[in-house]
Amino acid sequence: LNNDGWILIFYTGKEALSPAVENAKLNSNIKLIKSRPDFDMIIPNIIFGIETGKGVPEAAVPSEKLQVRELIAKKVWELEGEG
């Protein structure tokens, strides 16, 4: 996935979502919103977040480099524990 922007999913269906989807802990730039979009609220908030740097996906989503570093560190820790 590319983390350069938000992916907003507005679910307005009548059927209930699968518990797997509903309870997913998405550590990403994907946001599931179970209502119709209120663009008069959403657009200004997205702009504000970008202008202030507080609402950008990079602030909420760990970078790929950081994820790889953590994965390598974890694996090294595991291997040292086995030796």
N, CA, C and O atoms as a GROMACS GRO file, in nm:
protein
  332
    1LEU      N    1   0.083  -0.119   0.000
    1LEU     CA    2   0.000   0.000   0.000
    1LEU      C    3   0.086   0.124   0.000
    1LEU      O    4   0.197   0.125   0.054
    2ASN      N    5   0.036   0.226  -0.060
    2ASN     CA    6   0.101   0.355  -0.062
    2ASN      C    7   0.042   0.438   0.053
    2ASN      O    8  -0.080   0.448   0.066
    3ASN      N    9   0.127   0.495   0.135
    3ASN     CA   10   0.081   0.571   0.251
    3ASN      C   11   0.088   0.721   0.228
    3ASN      O   12   0.094   0.798   0.324
    4ASP      N   13   0.087   0.764   0.102
    4ASP     CA   14   0.098   0.906   0.072
    4ASP      C   15  -0.033   0.982   0.087
    4ASP      O   16  -0.034   1.104   0.071
    5GLY      N   17  -0.140   0.916   0.117
    5GLY     CA   18  -0.269   0.983   0.132
    5GLY      C   19  -0.364   0.896   0.211
    5GLY      O   20  -0.337   0.779   0.239
    6TRP      N   21  -0.478   0.954   0.245
    6TRP     CA   22  -0.581   0.880   0.318
    6TRP      C   23  -0.668   0.804   0.219
    6TRP      O   24  -0.692   0.851   0.108
    7ILE      N   25  -0.713   0.687   0.258
    7ILE     CA   26  -0.813   0.612   0.185
    7ILE      C   27  -0.935   0.607   0.276
    7ILE      O   28  -0.936   0.537   0.377
    8LEU      N   29  -1.037   0.681   0.238
    8LEU     CA   30  -1.159   0.689   0.318
    8LEU      C   31  -1.266   0.603   0.253
    8LEU      O   32  -1.302   0.624   0.137
    9ILE      N   33  -1.317   0.508   0.328
    9ILE     CA   34  -1.423   0.420   0.278
    9ILE      C   35  -1.549   0.451   0.356
    9ILE      O   36  -1.555   0.433   0.478
   10PHE      N   37  -1.649   0.498   0.286
   10PHE     CA   38  -1.777   0.531   0.348
   10PHE      C   39  -1.874   0.417   0.318
   10PHE      O   40  -1.918   0.402   0.204
   11TYR      N   41  -1.906   0.338   0.419
   11TYR     CA   42  -1.997   0.226   0.400
   11TYR      C   43  -2.137   0.270   0.438
   11TYR      O   44  -2.163   0.307   0.552
   12THR      N   45  -2.226   0.266   0.340
   12THR     CA   46  -2.364   0.306   0.364
   12THR      C   47  -2.461   0.192   0.334
   12THR      O   48  -2.581   0.214   0.319
   13GLY      N   49  -2.408   0.072   0.327
   13GLY     CA   50  -2.491  -0.044   0.297
   13GLY      C   51  -2.587  -0.078   0.410
   13GLY      O   52  -2.569  -0.035   0.524
   14LYS      N   53  -2.688  -0.153   0.376
   14LYS     CA   54  -2.787  -0.195   0.476
   14LYS      C   55  -2.743  -0.320   0.550
   14LYS      O   56  -2.781  -0.340   0.666
   15GLU      N   57  -2.664  -0.404   0.484
   15GLU     CA   58  -2.618  -0.527   0.549
   15GLU      C   59  -2.506  -0.496   0.647
   15GLU      O   60  -2.423  -0.408   0.624
   16ALA      N   61  -2.507  -0.569   0.757
   16ALA     CA   62  -2.401  -0.551   0.855
   16ALA      C   63  -2.268  -0.596   0.796
   16ALA      O   64  -2.262  -0.691   0.718
   17LEU      N   65  -2.163  -0.527   0.834
   17LEU     CA   66  -2.030  -0.566   0.790
   17LEU      C   67  -1.984  -0.689   0.866
   17LEU      O   68  -2.028  -0.714   0.978
   18SER      N   69  -1.898  -0.764   0.806
   18SER     CA   70  -1.839  -0.880   0.870
   18SER      C   71  -1.764  -0.835   0.996
   18SER      O   72  -1.697  -0.732   0.993
   19PRO      N   73  -1.775  -0.911   1.105
   19PRO     CA   74  -1.701  -0.874   1.226
   19PRO      C   75  -1.550  -0.862   1.201
   19PRO      O   76  -1.483  -0.781   1.265
   20ALA      N   77  -1.498  -0.940   1.109
   20ALA     CA   78  -1.355  -0.932   1.077
   20ALA      C   79  -1.321  -0.793   1.020
   20ALA      O   80  -1.216  -0.738   1.051
   21VAL      N   81  -1.409  -0.740   0.940
   21VAL     CA   82  -1.388  -0.607   0.882
   21VAL      C   83  -1.418  -0.500   0.987
   21VAL      O   84  -1.342  -0.405   1.003
   22GLU      N   85  -1.527  -0.518   1.055
   22GLU     CA   86  -1.572  -0.419   1.153
   22GLU      C   87  -1.471  -0.399   1.266
   22GLU      O   88  -1.449  -0.286   1.311
   23ASN      N   89  -1.410  -0.506   1.313
   23ASN     CA   90  -1.320  -0.500   1.428
   23ASN      C   91  -1.172  -0.496   1.390
   23ASN      O   92  -1.085  -0.505   1.476
   24ALA      N   93  -1.146  -0.483   1.261
   24ALA     CA   94  -1.006  -0.481   1.216
   24ALA      C   95  -0.935  -0.360   1.275
   24ALA      O   96  -0.986  -0.248   1.271
   25LYS      N   97  -0.819  -0.384   1.328
   25LYS     CA   98  -0.736  -0.276   1.380
   25LYS      C   99  -0.641  -0.235   1.268
   25LYS      O  100  -0.530  -0.287   1.256
   26LEU      N  101  -0.686  -0.142   1.187
   26LEU     CA  102  -0.609  -0.101   1.072
   26LEU      C  103  -0.502  -0.002   1.115
   26LEU      O  104  -0.532   0.111   1.154
   27ASN      N  105  -0.378  -0.045   1.107
   27ASN     CA  106  -0.266   0.044   1.135
   27ASN      C  107  -0.218   0.096   1.001
   27ASN      O  108  -0.107   0.066   0.957
   28SER      N  109  -0.303   0.173   0.938
   28SER     CA  110  -0.270   0.219   0.805
   28SER      C  111  -0.343   0.348   0.776
   28SER      O  112  -0.403   0.410   0.864
   29ASN      N  113  -0.336   0.387   0.652
   29ASN     CA  114  -0.403   0.509   0.609
   29ASN      C  115  -0.544   0.482   0.560
   29ASN      O  116  -0.606   0.569   0.497
   30ILE      N  117  -0.597   0.363   0.587
   30ILE     CA  118  -0.732   0.326   0.547
   30ILE      C  119  -0.827   0.350   0.664
   30ILE      O  120  -0.806   0.297   0.774
   31LYS      N  121  -0.930   0.429   0.641
   31LYS     CA  122  -1.029   0.458   0.745
   31LYS      C  123  -1.167   0.416   0.696
   31LYS      O  124  -1.212   0.458   0.589
   32LEU      N  125  -1.233   0.332   0.776
   32LEU     CA  126  -1.368   0.286   0.744
   32LEU      C  127  -1.467   0.368   0.826
   32LEU      O  128  -1.462   0.370   0.949
   33ILE      N  129  -1.555   0.436   0.755
   33ILE     CA  130  -1.654   0.524   0.819
   33ILE      C  131  -1.791   0.473   0.780
   33ILE      O  132  -1.824   0.463   0.662
   34LYS      N  133  -1.872   0.440   0.880
   34LYS     CA  134  -2.003   0.380   0.853
   34LYS      C  135  -2.112   0.487   0.849
   34LYS      O  136  -2.204   0.488   0.931
   35SER      N  137  -2.099   0.576   0.754
   35SER     CA  138  -2.200   0.679   0.733
   35SER      C  139  -2.174   0.747   0.599
   35SER      O  140  -2.073   0.723   0.534
   36ARG      N  141  -2.268   0.830   0.561
   36ARG     CA  142  -2.249   0.906   0.438
   36ARG      C  143  -2.144   1.014   0.463
   36ARG      O  144  -2.134   1.066   0.575
   37PRO      N  145  -2.068   1.049   0.362
   37PRO     CA  146  -1.966   1.152   0.381
   37PRO      C  147  -2.027   1.291   0.399
   37PRO      O  148  -2.120   1.329   0.329
   38ASP      N  149  -1.973   1.365   0.493
   38ASP     CA  150  -2.010   1.505   0.514
   38ASP      C  151  -1.892   1.588   0.462
   38ASP      O  152  -1.803   1.626   0.537
   39PHE      N  153  -1.895   1.616   0.332
   39PHE     CA  154  -1.782   1.682   0.268
   39PHE      C  155  -1.757   1.822   0.323
   39PHE      O  156  -1.643   1.869   0.322
   40ASP      N  157  -1.862   1.890   0.373
   40ASP     CA  158  -1.843   2.023   0.432
   40ASP      C  159  -1.755   2.017   0.557
   40ASP      O  160  -1.692   2.116   0.594
   41MET      N  161  -1.751   1.902   0.622
   41MET     CA  162  -1.666   1.884   0.739
   41MET      C  163  -1.533   1.818   0.700
   41MET      O  164  -1.427   1.856   0.750
   42ILE      N  165  -1.539   1.719   0.612
   42ILE     CA  166  -1.421   1.638   0.581
   42ILE      C  167  -1.314   1.718   0.507
   42ILE      O  168  -1.198   1.716   0.546
   43ILE      N  169  -1.353   1.786   0.400
   43ILE     CA  170  -1.255   1.856   0.316
   43ILE      C  171  -1.177   1.961   0.395
   43ILE      O  172  -1.054   1.961   0.388
   44PRO      N  173  -1.242   2.051   0.470
   44PRO     CA  174  -1.164   2.148   0.547
   44PRO      C  175  -1.072   2.082   0.650
   44PRO      O  176  -0.962   2.132   0.676
   45ASN      N  177  -1.116   1.970   0.708
   45ASN     CA  178  -1.031   1.902   0.807
   45ASN      C  179  -0.910   1.837   0.742
   45ASN      O  180  -0.802   1.837   0.800
   46ILE      N  181  -0.927   1.783   0.623
   46ILE     CA  182  -0.813   1.726   0.550
   46ILE      C  183  -0.714   1.836   0.517
   46ILE      O  184  -0.593   1.819   0.536
   47ILE      N  185  -0.764   1.950   0.468
   47ILE     CA  186  -0.676   2.063   0.434
   47ILE      C  187  -0.604   2.112   0.559
   47ILE      O  188  -0.483   2.135   0.555
   48PHE      N  189  -0.675   2.128   0.670
   48PHE     CA  190  -0.613   2.172   0.795
   48PHE      C  191  -0.504   2.074   0.839
   48PHE      O  192  -0.396   2.116   0.880
   49GLY      N  193  -0.534   1.945   0.830
   49GLY     CA  194  -0.436   1.844   0.869
   49GLY      C  195  -0.310   1.850   0.786
   49GLY      O  196  -0.200   1.832   0.838
   50ILE      N  197  -0.325   1.874   0.658
   50ILE     CA  198  -0.208   1.883   0.570
   50ILE      C  199  -0.130   2.011   0.599
   50ILE      O  200  -0.007   2.008   0.608
   51GLU      N  201  -0.200   2.122   0.615
   51GLU     CA  202  -0.132   2.250   0.641
   51GLU      C  203  -0.056   2.249   0.772
   51GLU      O  204   0.053   2.306   0.781
   52THR      N  205  -0.111   2.186   0.874
   52THR     CA  206  -0.045   2.184   1.005
   52THR      C  207   0.052   2.067   1.020
   52THR      O  208   0.135   2.067   1.110
   53GLY      N  209   0.040   1.968   0.931
   53GLY     CA  210   0.125   1.849   0.941
   53GLY      C  211   0.077   1.752   1.047
   53GLY      O  212   0.143   1.650   1.072
   54LYS      N  213  -0.036   1.780   1.110
   54LYS     CA  214  -0.087   1.694   1.217
   54LYS      C  215  -0.183   1.587   1.167
   54LYS      O  216  -0.212   1.491   1.238
   55GLY      N  217  -0.233   1.603   1.047
   55GLY     CA  218  -0.332   1.509   0.996
   55GLY      C  219  -0.286   1.435   0.872
   55GLY      O  220  -0.368   1.391   0.792
   56VAL      N  221  -0.156   1.423   0.857
   56VAL     CA  222  -0.104   1.353   0.739
   56VAL      C  223  -0.088   1.205   0.772
   56VAL      O  224  -0.055   1.170   0.885
   57PRO      N  225  -0.111   1.118   0.674
   57PRO     CA  226  -0.102   0.974   0.700
   57PRO      C  227   0.035   0.930   0.752
   57PRO      O  228   0.045   0.836   0.831
   58GLU      N  229   0.139   0.998   0.707
   58GLU     CA  230   0.273   0.959   0.752
   58GLU      C  231   0.287   0.969   0.904
   58GLU      O  232   0.366   0.897   0.964
   59ALA      N  233   0.210   1.059   0.966
   59ALA     CA  234   0.215   1.074   1.111
   59ALA      C  235   0.144   0.959   1.181
   59ALA      O  236   0.175   0.928   1.296
   60ALA      N  237   0.050   0.896   1.113
   60ALA     CA  238  -0.028   0.788   1.173
   60ALA      C  239   0.021   0.650   1.134
   60ALA      O  240  -0.006   0.551   1.203
   61VAL      N  241   0.094   0.642   1.024
   61VAL     CA  242   0.136   0.514   0.970
   61VAL      C  243   0.289   0.504   0.977
   61VAL      O  244   0.359   0.591   0.926
   62PRO      N  245   0.340   0.399   1.040
   62PRO     CA  246   0.486   0.384   1.042
   62PRO      C  247   0.541   0.371   0.901
   62PRO      O  248   0.480   0.308   0.814
   63SER      N  249   0.657   0.431   0.879
   63SER     CA  250   0.717   0.424   0.746
   63SER      C  251   0.761   0.280   0.717
   63SER      O  252   0.780   0.200   0.808
   64GLU      N  253   0.777   0.250   0.590
   64GLU     CA  254   0.821   0.115   0.551
   64GLU      C  255   0.959   0.087   0.607
   64GLU      O  256   0.986  -0.025   0.651
   65LYS      N  257   1.047   0.187   0.606
   65LYS     CA  258   1.182   0.167   0.660
   65LYS      C  259   1.175   0.132   0.808
   65LYS      O  260   1.245   0.041   0.854
   66LEU      N  261   1.092   0.203   0.882
   66LEU     CA  262   1.077   0.176   1.025
   66LEU      C  263   1.022   0.036   1.047
   66LEU      O  264   1.069  -0.035   1.136
   67GLN      N  265   0.923  -0.005   0.968
   67GLN     CA  266   0.865  -0.138   0.981
   67GLN      C  267   0.970  -0.246   0.955
   67GLN      O  268   0.976  -0.346   1.025
   68VAL      N  269   1.053  -0.224   0.853
   68VAL     CA  270   1.157  -0.322   0.820
   68VAL      C  271   1.261  -0.327   0.931
   68VAL      O  272   1.304  -0.435   0.970
   69ARG      N  273   1.300  -0.211   0.982
   69ARG     CA  274   1.397  -0.207   1.093
   69ARG      C  275   1.346  -0.285   1.214
   69ARG      O  276   1.418  -0.363   1.275
   70GLU      N  277   1.219  -0.261   1.248
   70GLU     CA  278   1.160  -0.330   1.363
   70GLU      C  279   1.153  -0.481   1.340
   70GLU      O  280   1.178  -0.559   1.431
   71LEU      N  281   1.120  -0.521   1.218
   71LEU     CA  282   1.113  -0.663   1.184
   71LEU      C  283   1.251  -0.728   1.195
   71LEU      O  284   1.264  -0.838   1.249
   72ILE      N  285   1.352  -0.660   1.144
   72ILE     CA  286   1.489  -0.713   1.152
   72ILE      C  287   1.536  -0.721   1.297
   72ILE      O  288   1.594  -0.821   1.339
   73ALA      N  289   1.510  -0.616   1.373
   73ALA     CA  290   1.551  -0.616   1.513
   73ALA      C  291   1.483  -0.729   1.590
   73ALA      O  292   1.546  -0.794   1.673
   74LYS      N  293   1.357  -0.751   1.562
   74LYS     CA  294   1.284  -0.859   1.629
   74LYS      C  295   1.343  -0.995   1.593
   74LYS      O  296   1.361  -1.080   1.680
   75LYS      N  297   1.374  -1.015   1.465
   75LYS     CA  298   1.430  -1.141   1.420
   75LYS      C  299   1.569  -1.164   1.482
   75LYS      O  300   1.600  -1.276   1.524
   76VAL      N  301   1.652  -1.060   1.487
   76VAL     CA  302   1.785  -1.072   1.549
   76VAL      C  303   1.770  -1.109   1.696
   76VAL      O  304   1.843  -1.195   1.746
   77TRP      N  305   1.676  -1.046   1.764
   77TRP     CA  306   1.651  -1.075   1.906
   77TRP      C  307   1.613  -1.221   1.924
   77TRP      O  308   1.661  -1.289   2.015
   78GLU      N  309   1.523  -1.270   1.836
   78GLU     CA  310   1.481  -1.410   1.843
   78GLU      C  311   1.598  -1.505   1.818
   78GLU      O  312   1.614  -1.605   1.889
   79LEU      N  313   1.680  -1.474   1.718
   79LEU     CA  314   1.794  -1.560   1.684
   79LEU      C  315   1.899  -1.561   1.796
   79LEU      O  316   1.958  -1.665   1.824
   80GLU      N  317   1.920  -1.447   1.860
   80GLU     CA  318   2.016  -1.442   1.970
   80GLU      C  319   1.965  -1.522   2.090
   80GLU      O  320   2.043  -1.582   2.164
   81GLY      N  321   1.835  -1.522   2.107
   81GLY     CA  322   1.775  -1.600   2.218
   81GLY      C  323   1.787  -1.749   2.195
   81GLY      O  324   1.793  -1.825   2.292
   82GLU      N  325   1.790  -1.793   2.069
   82GLU     CA  326   1.801  -1.935   2.036
   82GLU      C  327   1.944  -1.986   2.052
   82GLU      O  328   1.967  -2.105   2.075
   83GLY      N  329   2.041  -1.894   2.038
   83GLY     CA  330   2.182  -1.936   2.037
   83GLY      C  331   2.235  -1.955   2.172
   83GLY      O  332   2.351  -1.990   2.188
   0.00000   0.00000   0.00000
